[in-house]
Every structure is written in structure tokens, then in C-alpha cells.
Amino acid sequence: MHKIVIIGLLLSIFISCKDKTQEVANDSSSGYELSTEAWPNKLRVNSEVRAILAEWPEYVAMDVSFDALYNAANIEDLRLTLENIIEEQKLLEVSEYPEEFDKPQIKSRQKVFKTYVLKVKGDLIYRLDPEASVHEMINSYNALRNQFNVMLNSRLDTKLILDEE
């Protein structure tokens, strides 16, 4: 009777270990694929804004890094692209802004974008699904680009508004 219990216990241990290794292999192989078709498109800026941004080399470098995000085929590509975006974001923060865009509205949108970039990085570190965070990051980048359009299209003179004369 004692031998039957030991054999049954060993058999159940071997069966349970075998199932776990197969499950781990299935989870790891399906987690590396990434689909960028459902991601929002990058917002276009008008021609005046485009001309000013083309003369700002730090922004151009970050924009090129952001465009590479749509070419990510798997999680590793996304991780490498994100690291590049973070580096370019740091350089953009300390760079000299063009006069038209050296405003708190632009800098605050840039901080929001940085927050969502770091959120995506956190999802990748903790092996969470980054899909929702990537959508938020792209939307915050589009808000930054939209703010460039708004800053150039609104030609209100703040001195006239603040003067009471």
C-alpha cells in the first residue's frame, strides 16, 4: 500500500511539471507579436509649423524616432524604439526652443508626452500589454503637434489683452 501511494505521488508530480513547461512556452511565444495597424495616425501639422520645426534639429530627431515606432514588429523593437525616443526627448527638453514655441503650453504638452512614454516603458518592464499605453502616448504626441498648430494659428497679441488702456 505504501509503494502505491509513493508511485501515485511521483506520477502526479511528473504530470504537473510537464504541463507547466508547455504553458510557459505557449505564453512566451504569443507575447512577442505586435500589431501597429490599430494605432492612431500621427497628426499632420500645417506648412508654417512644418517650416519652423524643420529648423529645430532636436525636434526633427525626436520626430524621426517617433516615426520608427510604427515600424516595430515585436516587443523588442518597441523597447529599442522607446529607448531612442526617451533619449531624444531628453535632448529636446534641454534644447533651445524656437521663439514661436517657447511657451508654457508647448512645454506642458511635452511633459505629458514624456509621462506617457515612461508609462509604456513601465508596461514593457513589468511585461504588461503596452497597447493601451501606446495609444495614450500617440494621442499625447498628437496633442503636442496640435498645440504647435494652435500656437501659430492664434495671432492674438497678449499685450493688447492685458493692457487696460
Contacts in CASP RR format, 6 or more apart in sequence:
PFRMAT RR
TARGET T0000
AUTHOR 0000-0000-0000
METHOD contacts of the structure
MODEL  1
MHKIVIIGLLLSIFISCKDKTQEVANDSSSGYELSTEAWPNKLRVNSEVR
AILAEWPEYVAMDVSFDALYNAANIEDLRLTLENIIEEQKLLEVSEYPEE
FDKPQIKSRQKVFKTYVLKVKGDLIYRLDPEASVHEMINSYNALRNQFNV
MLNSRLDTKLILDEE
31 75 0 8 1.000
32 74 0 8 1.000
32 75 0 8 1.000
32 76 0 8 1.000
33 74 0 8 1.000
34 72 0 8 1.000
34 73 0 8 1.000
34 74 0 8 1.000
34 75 0 8 1.000
34 77 0 8 1.000
34 78 0 8 1.000
36 69 0 8 1.000
36 70 0 8 1.000
36 71 0 8 1.000
36 72 0 8 1.000
38 131 0 8 1.000
39 70 0 8 1.000
39 134 0 8 1.000
39 135 0 8 1.000
39 138 0 8 1.000
40 135 0 8 1.000
40 138 0 8 1.000
40 139 0 8 1.000
40 142 0 8 1.000
42 66 0 8 1.000
42 67 0 8 1.000
42 70 0 8 1.000
42 138 0 8 1.000
42 141 0 8 1.000
42 142 0 8 1.000
42 145 0 8 1.000
43 141 0 8 1.000
43 142 0 8 1.000
43 145 0 8 1.000
43 146 0 8 1.000
44 145 0 8 1.000
45 53 0 8 1.000
45 145 0 8 1.000
45 148 0 8 1.000
45 149 0 8 1.000
46 149 0 8 1.000
46 152 0 8 1.000
46 153 0 8 1.000
48 152 0 8 1.000
49 148 0 8 1.000
49 149 0 8 1.000
49 152 0 8 1.000
52 98 0 8 1.000
52 100 0 8 1.000
52 101 0 8 1.000
52 148 0 8 1.000
52 152 0 8 1.000
53 59 0 8 1.000
53 60 0 8 1.000
53 63 0 8 1.000
53 98 0 8 1.000
53 148 0 8 1.000
54 60 0 8 1.000
55 98 0 8 1.000
56 95 0 8 1.000
56 97 0 8 1.000
56 98 0 8 1.000
56 101 0 8 1.000
57 95 0 8 1.000
58 88 0 8 1.000
58 91 0 8 1.000
58 92 0 8 1.000
58 95 0 8 1.000
59 92 0 8 1.000
59 95 0 8 1.000
61 88 0 8 1.000
61 91 0 8 1.000
61 92 0 8 1.000
62 85 0 8 1.000
62 88 0 8 1.000
62 89 0 8 1.000
62 91 0 8 1.000
62 92 0 8 1.000
65 81 0 8 1.000
65 84 0 8 1.000
65 85 0 8 1.000
65 88 0 8 1.000
66 85 0 8 1.000
66 141 0 8 1.000
68 81 0 8 1.000
68 84 0 8 1.000
69 78 0 8 1.000
69 81 0 8 1.000
69 82 0 8 1.000
69 85 0 8 1.000
69 134 0 8 1.000
69 138 0 8 1.000
71 77 0 8 1.000
71 81 0 8 1.000
72 78 0 8 1.000
72 81 0 8 1.000
75 124 0 8 1.000
75 130 0 8 1.000
78 120 0 8 1.000
78 124 0 8 1.000
78 130 0 8 1.000
78 134 0 8 1.000
79 124 0 8 1.000
82 117 0 8 1.000
82 120 0 8 1.000
82 121 0 8 1.000
82 124 0 8 1.000
83 121 0 8 1.000
85 117 0 8 1.000
86 117 0 8 1.000
86 118 0 8 1.000
86 121 0 8 1.000
89 110 0 8 1.000
89 113 0 8 1.000
89 114 0 8 1.000
89 117 0 8 1.000
92 110 0 8 1.000
93 110 0 8 1.000
93 114 0 8 1.000
97 106 0 8 1.000
97 107 0 8 1.000
100 151 0 8 1.000
100 152 0 8 1.000
101 148 0 8 1.000
101 151 0 8 1.000
103 151 0 8 1.000
105 147 0 8 1.000
105 150 0 8 1.000
105 151 0 8 1.000
106 144 0 8 1.000
106 147 0 8 1.000
106 148 0 8 1.000
106 151 0 8 1.000
109 140 0 8 1.000
109 143 0 8 1.000
109 144 0 8 1.000
109 147 0 8 1.000
110 144 0 8 1.000
112 140 0 8 1.000
112 143 0 8 1.000
112 144 0 8 1.000
113 137 0 8 1.000
113 140 0 8 1.000
113 141 0 8 1.000
113 143 0 8 1.000
113 144 0 8 1.000
115 140 0 8 1.000
116 133 0 8 1.000
116 136 0 8 1.000
116 137 0 8 1.000
116 139 0 8 1.000
116 140 0 8 1.000
117 137 0 8 1.000
119 133 0 8 1.000
119 136 0 8 1.000
119 137 0 8 1.000
120 130 0 8 1.000
120 133 0 8 1.000
120 134 0 8 1.000
120 137 0 8 1.000
122 128 0 8 1.000
123 129 0 8 1.000
123 130 0 8 1.000
123 133 0 8 1.000
124 130 0 8 1.000
END
